């Protein structure tokens, strides 16, 4: 027993060594996932980068159910032996997302869209797509201006297999762990093996080279019971510096960290030694550090400094403050809505013709000191999209030997009108939609809708405009995609909305005597104006045929041997709305002269046999609960080989090793620890 326990401890220790991230100045971290909600055809969730500024992505997916959700990462992970793990550290115990196609058919892909609340900068993050074997994923990405990213800009890094035999420290997947997908740059598609055979661990990873505002994964079944995995990771680095007061350490001075859009991301105060730090911000981001001078002090030099985080460590951003020298002149720049405007250039034109320039801080304040006697003028650089409300320049006179500060030299601005609206489908917001504004003279600008489906063009001049929305992938337009609007003085134009529909499905449930669900029952769905499609019920009796337009569809059921349909064996159903699924349920009863349900001569599987729906309770989401893969002819028919595991762990192997050493008690404990990760989702 002692030997067995020693072996077990050694194996656990070795796994911990495999999972230890590589030592580097930049540290890697894996995304958090939350708020997974909804149901088949309409799932919602969020993901957040673990490094500052903690960019969040809103997720929408029309994946079907069964084995989907946020998975804990306890038994499936990307080890330090994988290419992405070697750079970002092992992902063990870090969650990832499992999703499926809209229906388990080659003609029913799912569309999963990630819309980030601000552009994700290049150089410090990556995403990986796993278990790509009997399926494929097209990757569609957009920049902040709504333009589509090229394959080169997606930054494909390569393929790998995360199973233990292929990547040291990885999970003990079944199979040899050598299968890898292929990348087609022309179609931006990652495709599994040529045979569409179900394997384990086949993955690819990407590091985009430009800013990314949205990502869409189009996931298509080629064969089997497809589930794919998505991970995100990022590298973080500390932003540091110090503040001195006339050469001495300055404690308690406020320091702000500002993003490229001018928003304050974080604020801190200097320590006793004058130092400050903003920990673990994403590599590649463009940041500005700002110091707020304490009362009675002024920043000696620039009050804002840009920080280059293209590499780590970044150069320190140091500041110096000193006492104010009379006479000082100061004021505030703000809007009529009460917004303080930081980063506005302010110039003092002295009587002798010299000029002195500073910028407002995040409170909208500016200050000049040691201003000589004389009649001077203060002007500001009006930012784009704003007009002066009142004076455009301020004369100021400093008397000889004056020591009293001159305050209240304020400027007030008003923002020009906005054009705004939303994009929705089926009553839900659609993010990542490219919207283009064409103004007077033919000038254009584009943006993408955010996670709430909203778009906004701010600070527009009077005139006539046209607003056009691109139809997002996986949707069709409902009504016009172009709107004409007119901007009048000081009046925003709201409700410039666009409506889309998304693919629908014919769904239903087949039950047997007593109302029990029946798996393996074959059906034929004939969409309006289209060719028939074959389907079969899953183990829970459900079936689905997706990617259908609105219309009237025919559903016919073939009763297996020994059963007959209770009622009509063919039904006509409609999904006349743009988003609703059509439902056709059937009930089977025992036939008057029942045959053998499993009679080989019928060509039909016995009810209750294998199907592609939700796994049995506790089953791994990538495993067939009945033991084999699809043959591809019918949705739901299996032929015997194992399907890909998407959450198996190493405990089974450990338990087996201990058993061979005679540690029966240890083997039992390890067996209790063994479980499929699909039964341990976070949500």
C-alpha positions, 0 to 999 in steps of 0.5 A: 500500500505504501508503494502504491501511495508513493506512485500515486503521489509521484504521478500527481506531482509530475502532472503539477510540473507539466502544468507549471507555466514557463517563467517569463517576464510576461505572465499568461492567463486564461479567460473567465467565462460566465452567464451561460444561459438560454436554450438550444438555438439561442445561447448567451454567455460572456467571456473576459480576458484575465489581464487588464483592461479585462476586455469582455466579450458578449457571446451569442450562439444558435448551437443545439443542446446536448453536451454544450456549456462552460466546462471546468478544465479539470480533465481536458486542458492545453498543457505546457507541451502544446504550442499555445501552452508553452507561451501562455501557460497550461490551461488546466482548471481554466474553463473553456466553452463547448458548443455544437452545430445548429443540428447534427447535419452538414447543412445546419452549421451553428454561428457563434459570435463574440463581440468585445466591449472594446477592440482587443489589441494585437500581440498579447492574446490568442484563441484555440479551437479544439476537437476539430476532427469530424467537423470544420470551423470557419473563422470570421473576424472584424476590426473596429471599423467593421472591415473583415480581417484577412487570413494573414491578419487572423494570425494562424499559428499552427495545429497540434494535438493536446492529448498526453501522448502528443503533448507532454502534461496533457490529458490522457485522451483515447487514441494515439493523439497524433491527429491534427486538422488542416488550415485553408487560408483561402476560406479561413477554415480549420478542417478535421482529418480527410476521413472525417473520423472521430478522434481526440485532441485535434486543435489549431490556434491563432494570434491576430495581428491587428485589433479585433472587435468581433469573432464569428465561428461557423461550425459545421458537422461533417460526420459523427456527434460533433462538439468543439472547444474554444479557449482564449488566453492573454499575456500580461505585464506590469506598468510601473513608474515613480513620482518625485517632488523636487527630487524627493519621493512623493507619496499619495499622488494620484496616478491614472491609467488611460486607454486609447479612447481616453477612458480611465481604466484604473487609478492608484496612489503612489507608495511611500517611496513614490512608486506606483504599479498597474499589474498585469495589463495585456501585452500589445495594448496602447496605454497612457499614464497620467499624474494628477498634481496634488493641491499646491503642486504642478507637474514639472513636464508632461503630465501624461506619458504613453507606455509601450507594451509591445514587449515586457518589461515596459519602460517606466513612466516617471513624473516630477511635481513641484510647488506652484510658482506665482502667478498661476492661471487655470480652468476647466474644459467640459461639455454642456452635459457635464462631462469633463474632457481630458487630453484637450490641448490648451495654449497660453499666448503671452503678450510678448508672442511666446506660447506655452501649451499643456493638456487637461487632465482627466478631471478637465483641469489645466494650469499654467504657473510662473505666468509673467505680468501682461495681457495674454490669451488662452485658447483650446484645440476644439476636439472633433465632433464638438462646437464652442458653447460661448467664448472660443478664447479667453483674455487674461491679464496678470498684474505686476507682482501679482501672486493671487492665482487666476482661476475660472478660465473655463471653456464649455463645449457642446457635442454635435448630434448623433445617429444611433440604433440597434440590430436585432434578430428574433428579438435578441441583439446582434453584435458584430454587425458592420454599419456604414454611415455615408455623409454629405459629399460621399464621406463614409465611416463604419463601425460594428454593433456592440454586444447589446446590438447598438451602433452610434455615430457621434458628433455629426454636422447638419445634412443628409446621411445614409446608414447601411447595415451588412447582413451578418453571417448566418442571418437574412435581412427583414426589410431594408438594410439602408436607412436615410436620415437628416441631421438638424442642429442639436437633435440626435437621430435615434432608432435607426434600427435593422432587423434580421432573421436567423435559420430556424429548424423543424424539431420534435419528440418521438415517444413510445408506449407509456410516453417513454422517449424512443431513440433511433427512429427515422424521419424525413423532413421535406422543407418547403421548396427544398429536397427531403432531409433524413433525421433520426431521434436521439436517445432522449427521443428528440430530433432536429433539422436546422438551417431552414427558412420560414415556410411550410414543411412536411415531416414523415415518420417511419415506424420501426418494426413492432410499432405503429404510429398513433395517428398520422404518420405524416404531418405538415408544420409551419414556421411562418414567423422569422425566428420560430421553430416548427414542431412535429411530435409523434407517438408510437404504440405497439403494432397489432402483430409486433415484430422483433424491434431489432430484426435485421431485415427491416433496416431500421434500428430498434427504438431506444438504440443510439442517437445523436442527442444529449449524452446520458447523465454524466457522459462526456459531451463528446462521447456517444452514450451508446458506444459508437459514431454516426455513419453519416447517412442518418442523423443519429445512426451509429456504427460502433467505433468510439467518438471523440472525448472532449473531457476525459481526464488522467485519473483512469490511467492513474487508477490502472497503474495503482491497481497493477501495483496491488493498491486496491484501496487506492484504485477505488479512491482513484476510480471515485475521482474519475468522472467525465468533465461534461458532468462538471460544467460551471454553468 
